[in-house]
């Protein structure tokens, strides 16, 4: 929930943007009056609203072990554990116990006991070997697959079955885990989506972490996981930035792009660019992006000496995404550089002129010496 300071900051920005012409905020305030405002600063920071993901943030998405639902239809390539016992042909005397009857049968007639893994083939058939044959199980649940195997074993051979009496059949999955767990880094693409592997892509731009988490949970539930555990966090804050712009005193401007994490102040940002340059002055301000469609500048004046030498936190503002910290150049250095830019071309022209004049004079001198027959 927004704090008192956050609400006051929003009101301050709104009021300043509604003023006619190009207005300023803190630059026109007196230094003492500025301390009474609710602009967030070093010792009076605020918590920003829920973070909304944008390209090119990197998300950490993790899900607990994705368990396969038992009622999910069987698919090709899945492995089943099949157990079949007490299979006795129907033509054997029913009054004889199955195990005894099986033991008394000739070896070529006895049906072996099955207990092992079998893979559903590409045709959807579960092949139990040359004795029991193959059964179509693709698209069936585990219970339906067991019934299909039991029906195949107990049906007479004339009906395509095996013709067993009182077989005991058990079918279970060899592995109950899902197709692919979700884990690791996920880069937000330029179109605002992230890939979840075999589960497809989801749109995350402009959403909070909780909204993304619920979206992933919904996808896993649709895949048959009734109670998925999902964690979503921001691994790299790449979309929210602040800028430090240092005037080069007539020789361009240096721009540093810094990641914004919500806790930076003016001093933190300038520390990340190794402080002020040799041509910088102490005239610094924060230019906060104005609302779209307005021409009003939102300026927060920074008193550098008060922040650094005196430890006064009044203008050490807490920065917001998109803030520009502008460091003006020293006026004398800027003036000197301007004079240099103006005079350097003139000096070069005069230098070439003097050099050409000297060459001409030397040429004439040696020409005259040769005419007179002089020499050394």
C-alpha positions as CSV (number, residue, x, y, z in Angstrom):
1,X,0.0,0.0,0.0
2,X,1.5,3.4,-0.9
3,X,2.9,5.4,2.0
4,X,2.2,9.0,2.9
5,X,5.5,10.0,1.2
6,X,4.6,8.2,-2.0
7,X,1.2,9.9,-2.2
8,X,2.7,13.3,-1.5
9,X,5.3,12.7,-4.2
10,X,2.6,11.8,-6.8
11,X,0.6,14.9,-5.8
12,X,3.7,17.1,-6.1
13,X,4.5,15.7,-9.6
14,X,0.8,16.1,-10.7
15,X,0.6,19.7,-9.5
16,X,3.8,20.7,-11.1
17,X,2.9,19.1,-14.4
18,X,-0.5,21.0,-14.4
19,X,1.1,24.4,-14.1
20,X,1.1,26.5,-17.3
21,X,4.3,26.8,-19.2
22,X,7.5,25.1,-18.2
23,X,7.4,24.8,-14.4
24,X,10.0,23.5,-11.9
25,X,9.5,21.8,-8.6
26,X,12.4,22.0,-6.1
27,X,14.7,24.3,-8.1
28,X,12.6,27.4,-7.2
29,X,12.2,26.5,-3.6
30,X,14.3,27.9,-0.8
31,X,16.8,25.5,0.7
32,X,15.1,25.6,4.1
33,X,11.6,25.3,2.7
34,X,12.7,22.2,0.7
35,X,13.4,20.3,3.9
36,X,9.7,20.4,4.8
37,X,8.5,18.7,1.6
38,X,7.7,15.0,1.3
39,X,10.1,14.3,-1.5
40,X,11.8,10.9,-0.7
41,X,15.4,11.3,0.3
42,X,18.3,9.5,2.0
43,X,16.8,9.2,5.6
44,X,13.2,9.3,4.5
45,X,12.8,6.7,1.8
46,X,9.6,5.2,0.5
47,X,8.7,1.8,-0.8
48,X,7.8,1.9,-4.5
49,X,4.7,0.1,-5.8
50,X,4.9,-3.6,-6.9
51,X,7.6,-4.1,-9.5
52,X,6.2,-4.6,-13.0
53,X,8.3,-6.7,-15.4
54,X,9.5,-5.3,-18.7
55,X,12.0,-6.4,-21.4
56,X,14.8,-7.2,-21.0
57,X,14.5,-8.2,-17.3
58,X,15.7,-11.7,-16.4
59,X,13.2,-13.7,-14.3
60,X,14.0,-16.7,-12.1
61,X,11.1,-19.1,-12.4
62,X,11.2,-22.4,-10.5
63,X,8.5,-25.1,-9.9
64,X,8.5,-28.0,-7.5
65,X,8.6,-31.5,-8.9
66,X,5.8,-31.6,-11.5
67,X,3.9,-34.8,-10.7
68,X,1.9,-36.5,-13.4
69,X,-1.7,-37.0,-12.7
70,X,-2.9,-40.7,-12.5
71,X,-5.9,-40.0,-14.7
72,X,-3.9,-38.4,-17.4
73,X,-4.1,-40.4,-20.7
74,X,-1.1,-42.5,-21.5
75,X,1.1,-41.3,-24.3
76,X,3.6,-42.9,-26.7
77,X,7.0,-43.4,-25.2
78,X,5.8,-43.7,-21.6
79,X,7.0,-46.6,-19.6
80,X,4.7,-48.9,-17.6
81,X,5.4,-51.6,-15.0
82,X,3.2,-54.6,-15.8
83,X,2.8,-57.6,-13.5
84,X,0.8,-60.7,-14.6
85,X,0.5,-63.8,-12.4
86,X,-1.4,-67.1,-12.3
87,X,-2.2,-67.2,-16.0
88,X,-3.6,-70.6,-16.8
89,X,-5.2,-71.6,-20.1
90,X,-9.0,-72.0,-20.1
91,X,-8.8,-75.6,-21.3
92,X,-7.1,-76.8,-18.1
93,X,-9.4,-78.4,-15.5
94,X,-11.0,-75.6,-13.5
95,X,-11.0,-77.8,-10.4
96,X,-7.2,-77.8,-10.2
97,X,-5.7,-74.7,-8.5
98,X,-4.1,-72.3,-11.0
99,X,-0.6,-72.6,-9.6
100,X,-0.7,-76.4,-9.5
101,X,-2.2,-76.5,-13.0
102,X,0.5,-74.2,-14.3
103,X,3.2,-76.3,-12.7
104,X,1.8,-79.6,-14.2
105,X,1.6,-78.2,-17.7
106,X,4.3,-79.1,-20.2
107,X,7.0,-76.4,-20.5
108,X,5.9,-75.5,-24.1
109,X,2.4,-74.7,-22.8
110,X,3.2,-72.9,-19.6
111,X,2.7,-69.1,-19.6
112,X,5.5,-67.2,-17.9
113,X,5.0,-64.7,-15.1
114,X,5.5,-61.1,-16.2
115,X,7.0,-58.4,-13.9
116,X,8.9,-55.6,-15.6
117,X,8.9,-52.4,-17.5
118,X,7.3,-52.0,-21.0
119,X,7.4,-49.0,-23.2
120,X,4.3,-47.8,-25.2
121,X,5.4,-48.0,-28.8
122,X,5.1,-45.4,-31.5
123,X,1.9,-47.2,-32.7
124,X,0.3,-46.8,-29.2
125,X,0.6,-50.5,-28.5
126,X,2.0,-52.1,-25.3
127,X,3.9,-55.2,-26.5
128,X,4.1,-57.9,-23.8
129,X,6.1,-60.3,-25.8
130,X,5.3,-63.3,-28.2
131,X,3.2,-65.1,-25.6
132,X,0.8,-62.3,-24.5
133,X,0.9,-60.1,-27.6
134,X,0.3,-56.4,-27.9
135,X,-2.6,-54.3,-26.5
136,X,-3.6,-50.8,-27.6
137,X,-3.3,-48.5,-24.5
138,X,-2.5,-45.0,-25.9
139,X,-5.1,-42.5,-24.7
140,X,-6.3,-44.7,-21.8
141,X,-5.9,-44.0,-18.1
142,X,-4.0,-46.5,-15.9
143,X,-7.1,-48.2,-14.7
144,X,-8.5,-48.4,-18.3
145,X,-5.1,-49.8,-19.5
146,X,-5.3,-52.5,-16.8
147,X,-8.9,-53.4,-17.8
148,X,-7.8,-53.6,-21.5
149,X,-4.9,-55.9,-20.6
150,X,-7.1,-58.1,-18.4
151,X,-9.7,-58.3,-21.1
152,X,-7.1,-59.3,-23.7
153,X,-5.7,-62.0,-21.4
154,X,-9.1,-63.5,-20.5
155,X,-10.6,-63.4,-24.0
156,X,-10.5,-66.7,-26.0
157,X,-7.9,-67.0,-28.6
158,X,-10.6,-67.1,-31.3
159,X,-11.4,-63.5,-30.3
160,X,-7.8,-62.3,-30.5
161,X,-7.1,-62.8,-26.8
162,X,-4.8,-65.1,-24.9
163,X,-7.4,-67.3,-23.2
164,X,-6.2,-67.3,-19.6
165,X,-8.2,-68.1,-16.5
166,X,-8.0,-66.0,-13.3
167,X,-4.9,-63.9,-14.2
168,X,-3.9,-61.2,-11.8
169,X,-2.9,-57.9,-13.5
170,X,-1.2,-54.8,-12.1
171,X,-0.2,-51.7,-14.1
172,X,1.6,-48.7,-12.8
173,X,3.8,-45.9,-14.2
174,X,7.5,-46.5,-14.1
175,X,8.0,-42.7,-13.5
176,X,5.4,-40.3,-12.2
177,X,7.2,-37.1,-12.8
178,X,6.0,-34.7,-15.4
179,X,7.5,-33.9,-18.8
180,X,9.8,-31.1,-17.8
181,X,10.3,-29.1,-14.6
182,X,10.5,-25.3,-14.9
183,X,13.7,-24.0,-13.5
184,X,16.4,-21.3,-14.2
185,X,16.7,-18.0,-15.8
186,X,14.1,-16.7,-18.2
187,X,14.8,-13.6,-20.3
188,X,11.8,-11.3,-21.1
189,X,11.8,-11.1,-24.9
190,X,11.2,-7.9,-26.8
191,X,7.5,-9.0,-27.3
192,X,7.1,-9.2,-23.6
193,X,7.0,-13.0,-23.3
194,X,9.1,-15.7,-21.7
195,X,9.5,-19.3,-22.7
196,X,8.5,-22.1,-20.3
197,X,9.9,-24.9,-22.5
198,X,7.4,-27.6,-23.4
199,X,4.6,-25.6,-21.7
200,X,4.9,-22.8,-24.3
201,X,5.2,-19.0,-23.7
202,X,3.4,-16.6,-21.5
203,X,3.1,-12.8,-21.7
204,X,4.7,-11.1,-18.6
205,X,5.4,-7.5,-19.7
206,X,3.6,-5.0,-17.3
207,X,2.7,-7.8,-14.8
208,X,3.7,-8.1,-11.2
209,X,5.6,-11.2,-9.9
210,X,2.4,-12.5,-8.2
211,X,0.4,-12.2,-11.5
212,X,3.1,-14.1,-13.3
213,X,3.2,-16.8,-10.6
214,X,-0.5,-17.4,-10.8
215,X,-0.2,-17.6,-14.6
216,X,2.4,-20.3,-14.4
217,X,0.4,-22.2,-11.7
218,X,-2.6,-22.2,-14.1
219,X,-0.5,-23.7,-16.9
220,X,0.8,-26.5,-14.7
221,X,-2.7,-27.3,-13.4
222,X,-3.9,-27.5,-16.9
223,X,-1.1,-30.1,-17.6
224,X,-2.5,-32.3,-14.8
225,X,-0.6,-31.1,-11.7
226,X,-3.2,-30.4,-9.1
227,X,-1.1,-28.5,-6.6
228,X,2.0,-27.0,-8.2
229,X,4.6,-25.1,-6.2
230,X,6.0,-22.1,-8.1
231,X,8.5,-19.4,-7.3
232,X,9.0,-16.3,-9.4
233,X,11.6,-13.6,-8.8
234,X,13.6,-11.0,-10.6
235,X,17.2,-12.1,-11.2
236,X,18.3,-9.0,-13.1
237,X,16.6,-5.6,-13.1
238,X,17.5,-4.5,-16.7
239,X,14.4,-2.5,-17.7
240,X,14.4,0.2,-14.9
241,X,17.4,2.6,-15.2
242,X,18.7,5.9,-14.1
243,X,21.1,8.2,-16.0
244,X,24.1,10.3,-14.9
245,X,25.0,12.9,-17.5
246,X,28.2,14.9,-17.0
247,X,28.8,18.0,-19.1
248,X,32.2,18.0,-20.8
249,X,32.6,21.7,-20.7
250,X,32.2,22.3,-24.4
251,X,33.5,18.9,-25.5
252,X,30.4,16.8,-25.5
253,X,28.6,15.0,-22.6
254,X,29.2,11.7,-20.9
255,X,26.1,9.5,-20.2
256,X,26.2,6.6,-17.8
257,X,23.3,4.2,-17.7
258,X,22.8,2.6,-14.3
259,X,20.4,-0.1,-13.2
260,X,17.7,1.0,-10.8
261,X,16.8,-1.3,-7.9
262,X,14.7,1.2,-5.8
263,X,17.1,2.2,-3.1
264,X,19.6,4.5,-5.0
265,X,20.1,8.1,-4.0
266,X,22.0,10.9,-5.8
267,X,25.2,10.1,-3.9
268,X,24.9,6.4,-4.8
269,X,24.5,7.1,-8.5
270,X,27.5,9.5,-8.7
271,X,29.6,7.0,-6.7
272,X,28.9,4.4,-9.4
273,X,30.5,6.6,-12.0
274,X,33.6,7.2,-9.9
275,X,32.5,10.7,-8.7
276,X,32.6,14.0,-10.5
277,X,35.1,14.6,-13.4
278,X,37.8,17.2,-13.5
279,X,35.7,19.6,-15.5
280,X,32.5,19.2,-13.4
281,X,31.1,22.0,-11.2
282,X,29.1,21.6,-8.1
283,X,25.9,22.6,-9.9
284,X,23.9,19.4,-10.1
285,X,20.2,18.7,-10.4
286,X,17.8,15.8,-10.9
287,X,15.6,16.0,-14.0
288,X,12.5,13.7,-13.4
289,X,10.6,12.6,-16.5
290,X,7.5,14.6,-17.0
291,X,4.1,13.0,-17.8
292,X,3.6,12.2,-21.4
293,X,2.4,15.1,-23.5
294,X,3.6,17.9,-21.2
295,X,6.4,20.4,-21.7
296,X,7.0,21.0,-18.0
297,X,10.4,20.2,-16.6
298,X,10.5,18.6,-13.1
299,X,13.7,19.7,-11.6
300,X,15.2,18.8,-8.1
301,X,18.1,21.0,-7.2
302,X,21.1,19.1,-5.6
303,X,23.4,20.8,-3.0
304,X,26.5,18.8,-3.5
305,X,28.7,20.3,-0.8
306,X,25.9,19.9,1.8
307,X,25.5,16.2,0.9
308,X,29.2,15.3,0.9
309,X,31.1,17.7,3.2
310,X,28.3,18.4,5.7
311,X,26.3,15.2,5.7
312,X,23.0,17.1,5.1
313,X,20.6,14.7,3.4
314,X,18.0,17.2,2.4
315,X,18.8,17.1,-1.3
316,X,20.2,13.6,-1.5
317,X,17.0,12.4,-3.1
318,X,15.8,8.8,-3.5
319,X,15.8,8.2,-7.3
320,X,13.0,6.9,-9.4
321,X,13.1,5.0,-12.7
322,X,14.1,7.3,-15.6
323,X,15.7,10.0,-13.4
324,X,18.5,12.1,-15.0
325,X,21.2,13.4,-12.8
326,X,22.8,16.3,-14.7
327,X,26.2,17.5,-13.6
328,X,27.0,20.9,-15.1
329,X,30.6,21.8,-16.2
330,X,32.7,24.4,-14.5
331,X,32.1,27.8,-16.1
332,X,35.7,28.8,-16.3
333,X,36.8,25.5,-17.8
334,X,33.9,25.6,-20.2
335,X,34.9,29.2,-21.2
336,X,38.5,28.2,-21.6
337,X,37.5,25.3,-23.8
338,X,35.3,27.5,-25.9
339,X,38.2,30.0,-26.4
340,X,40.4,27.1,-27.4
341,X,37.9,25.8,-29.9
342,X,37.7,29.3,-31.5
343,X,41.4,30.0,-31.5
344,X,42.8,26.6,-32.5
345,X,41.7,26.9,-36.2
346,X,43.2,30.4,-36.3
347,X,46.5,29.2,-34.8
348,X,46.7,26.4,-37.3
349,X,46.1,28.7,-40.2
350,X,48.7,31.2,-39.0
351,X,51.1,28.3,-38.4
352,X,50.7,27.1,-41.9
353,X,51.1,30.7,-43.2
354,X,54.3,31.2,-41.3
355,X,55.7,27.8,-42.3
356,X,55.0,28.6,-46.0
357,X,56.5,32.0,-45.7
358,X,59.7,30.6,-44.1
359,X,60.0,28.0,-46.9
360,X,59.7,30.6,-49.6
361,X,62.3,32.8,-47.9
362,X,64.8,30.0,-47.6
363,X,64.3,29.0,-51.2
364,X,65.0,32.6,-52.3
365,X,68.1,32.7,-50.2
366,X,69.6,29.6,-51.6
367,X,68.6,30.7,-55.1
368,X,70.4,34.0,-54.6
369,X,73.5,32.2,-53.2
370,X,73.6,29.9,-56.2
371,X,73.4,32.9,-58.6
372,X,76.2,34.7,-56.9
373,X,78.4,31.6,-56.9
374,X,78.6,31.6,-53.2
375,X,78.9,28.6,-51.0
376,X,80.3,27.3,-47.8
